[in-house]
Amino acid sequence: MSNVTFQKFIGILLFLSSFFLLQACDEVEDEELPDPTVSLTDTYSVKYVSDMTTITAGKSTFTLRITEIATSTPTPGLTVAVMPMMEMVAGHMHDAPVTAVTDNGDGSYEATVYYLMPSSMNGTKMGDWELQIMIGGMGGEVARFEPDVKMAMNASFQLKGQADMIMGMNGGDPLPRTYFIFKDSLMGTTGNHSLKLFLAARESMMSHVALHENVTLNAGAMYEYLISPISVEVSTDETNWTAMFDQGDGNWTVTGLTGLTDGVQASIYIKLTIQGEQKTTNGLAEAGDGSNDYGVFTLTPGMTMSM
């Protein structure tokens, strides 16, 4: 074969290679990527729908639209539960508090998760969240989502017990029990606001329970603890305290809250007392000077505060 013929042959090969490579790339681009808001089980298609464009640490409410794959029909009347689980970079795992799932009767289900922490903080990866949707009970079918939970300002804070303890990680020394106070909503006008909070308590890294009167934490096990009596109080000046009302399932509310001005940043202080023990920010006895006696939310009333 002459050099000229060989060069022509090589040119044709290069042209054909480029043609087929471009065609393959076009096919990949045209291929539809999986929808991260849809998860399939053997029987059902589960669609995750939320008004929130970004999932953040704290309260996250969403809708699950469940249809039967075989018939493409919405499927009400199912037993549905949600289980959020975070696998930490450090190697351990923990869940997050949830509320009971509500069946809307049309194949859609309402659920709320209170994420304890974001997936990353200030550019440092903390771990990966997986949201499991269990259909038909613990032995049923499971749909899975992988939410990227972002940081949020003033979404929650923690208080700790003193004599109130739980087992340490991996069976280690006992640790003060942690209580989580989540901001739910602040509504109203200057001098007359309504505040709603969600409270949860840690039984273990794998169990966080909605906090309300007469619930027993770690029931039948070590560190059993009856939540009674319980007092949740709110203040806007650290002097005058108003009782919040237990609405059940971890929800606590107060109306007619004074001391807040729309458009002006303010602090709202929350005090938690159970069985006469005031929970503190560091698990030590309350100092009495506000340094560890209660938690605080810093926010601006009049903004969109419904979470």
N, C-alpha and C positions, 0 to 999 in steps of 0.2 A: 504494500500500500504506500502510495507516494505521500510525502509530507503534506501536500495541499489537501489530498483526500482525507488524510488522518485528522487534520485540523478542522475540516468541515464536519467530520463525524463527531469530534469532540464538541463542536459548537452545537450540533443538533441535540446531543445528550444533555448539555447544560440547559438548552432551551426547554426540553421536555421536563427536566428535573424542576426547573423554576415554575413551569406551568402547573405541574401536579402539586407542588408545595403550596402555591397560592390557592389552588382549588381546595386543598385540605384545610388551609387556614380559614377560608370562607365557610367551609362546612362547620368548623368549630365555632366560629362567630355566630352562625345561624342556629347552632344547637342551643336550646333553651336551658338556662341554668336552673338548678333546683330552687324552689321557693323556700327560703328559710322560715317562713311563717306557716308552712304546712308540714305536717308529719303524718305518716301513714302507719297504721297497724294492720294486722291481717284482715280486719273487718271494716275499720273506720278510717276516714280522712278527718284530721283535726286541724282546723284553721285558727291561728292565734291572731286576735284583733285587738288593737289598743288605740285609744285616742292620743296616747303619749308617743311622740316621735322618738324619744330616747328613754330607755329604761334606766332609772337611777336608783341608788341605794335609798332605802326607805320604802314608802308605800308604792305599790305598783298594781293597779287594777286593770283587768283585761277580760275579754270575752273569748270563749272557745266555741267555735261553730263546728259541730260534729255531724258528719253525714256518713251514711252507709255506702261503702265503695261500690257494691254490686248494683245498687239501685239509684245512687246519687241523690237519695232523699235525706233531709234533715232527720235526726234521731233524738227525740226527747225521751225522758224517762229513764235515762241511764244513771248508774251509780258512778259518779265522777269525783276524783280527789286529785289534788295537786301536791307534788313533793319537790320543792327546790333543794338542790344539793350542790355545795361548793367543794371542789377539790383544791386544796391550798397548795401553793408552790412548795411550802414546807413539808407537805406529805400527808397531813391529816385532813379530815373532812368535817363539814358541819352543815346542818340544814338551816332553815329560816322559818319564822312564824308565818302561818297562813290562816285564812278564814275558811269557813265551810263554803263549798261550792253551791251556787244557787242555780237551779234548773228553771229556765225561763219558759219552758213548755213548747218551744218552737225549734228545738235542736241546738239552741245556744245556751251557754252556761257562763255565769259570772263568777270570777274568782279574784282574790287579792293575796298577794305575797308581800311581806315586809322584809326586803333584802337587808341583811345585817351589814354588808360591806360591798364596795365596788370590786369589779374584776381587776382594776389597776388603780394605783394611787400615785399621782404626781409622776407618771411615766414608769412606775415600777409595778410589774405584774404581781398580783396577789394570788390569783388562782382562776379557775374556770367554773362558771355556774352551769348546771344542767337542770332544766325544769321538766320533770316527769309528769305526764298526765295519765293517771291510772283509771281505766274504764272497766267496771265490773268488779271492783274490789282488789285486794292485794294480789290475788291469783289471776287477775284478768289481763287485758291487753294494755300496753304502755306506749304512748306517744312521747317523743322527746324533742325538746327545743334547747338551744344553747344561747341564752341571752347574754349580751355584753353589757354588764351593769356599770354605769358611769357613776362618778362621784357626785354627791349632792351636798349642798350647804345647809346645815341646820335641819336635817331630816330626822335626826334622832340623837339621843344621848343615853348613857348608861349610868345606873346606880348599882351599888353592891351591898350585900348583906354583911353583917358582922358575926353574930353567933349563927346566923343562917348560912349554912355551907352546902357544897355539893362535892362529889368525888372529883379528884384531880384527873388530868388527862392520863390515859394508860394506867389507871388505878393508882396514881400518885397521891401525894398529900392532899387533904381537903382544901378547897378553894372557896372564897366567898361567892355566894350565888349572885349571878348577874341579872339585873332587871333592865329591860329595854323599853324606852319611852319614845314612841314615834309620833311625829306631828301628822295629824290627819287633815284638819281644816281650821281656818280662822275666818269667820264671816261677821258681817255687821257694819256698823258705822261708829264714828268717834264717840266714845263714852258708853257704847252699848254693843259689845262684841260677844260672839259665841265661839267657844273653842272646843274642838274635839281631838282626843288623843287615842292612840292604841297602845296598850301595855302588854308586854309578854315577859315571861320568866324562863330562865334556863334550868332544865332538869339535867341535861348533859349536852355535849356538843351536837348530839343527834336528836335533841328534843327540846323545842321551845314552845311553851304553852301560853295561850291567852290568859291574861291575869284578871280575875274577878273574884268577888266575895264567895267564900266557901269552896273554891277549887282546892284540891289537895295535890301538891307537887310531889313527885317521886312516890306516889301512892304505893304502899305495900313493899317499899324497898328502903335501902339506907337513905338517910337524910329526908325522910318524909316530912312535909311541912304544910300545915293547913293555913290557907290565906283567909284568916279571920281572927280579929277584926282587921280591916284594911281602910286606910285613909289616903286619898289623893287630893292635894290642895294646890291652888294656883295663886300667884301674886304678881303684881306688876311693879311693886316697890320694895319687896323683901321685908315688909312690915305687916301689911294687912293681907290675910290669907283667906281664900274662899274655897269651900269644899266642892269637889267635882263629883258628879253622880255616875254610879256604875250602871251602864246600859246593857251589860252582859257581853260575853264573847270578847272581852278585852277592850271594849269601847267605853270611854269615859268622857263626859261632856259637862260644860258649864255655860250658862247664858247670863246676859246682863253684866258681862265683865267690863269694868271701868279702868281708866288709867291709860288707855291707848288712843292715839290720834292717827287718823288715816294719813298716810304719806310720810309719817315720821318713824324712823327705825326705833324699835323698843325691845326690851328684854322681858320675857315671860318666864317666871320661875316656877318649878314644879317640885313639890315635896311628897315623898312616898313613905308611909309608915305602916308596918305590918306587925301584928302582935306586940305593939308598943315599941318596936325597934325602928328607928328612923334610918332608912337606907341612905348611904352617902356615896359620893363620887369615888372614894378610894377604899371603901370597906372598913374604915376606922370609925371610932365613935364621933358623932357630930361635934364639930368645934364650937358651934354656937355663934360664929361670926360670919357665916356665909361662905367660908372658904371651901367646905366640903359637904355642907348640909343639904344641898338640893341641886338639881340640874337646871339648865337654862336654855331657852330658845331665843335667838336674836333674829328678829324679822321686822318687816314693814307692813303694818295693816293697810288695807285698801288695795293692795296688789292682788293678783289672782292667787289666793292662798288655799283654795280647795285642791287637795292632792289627788 
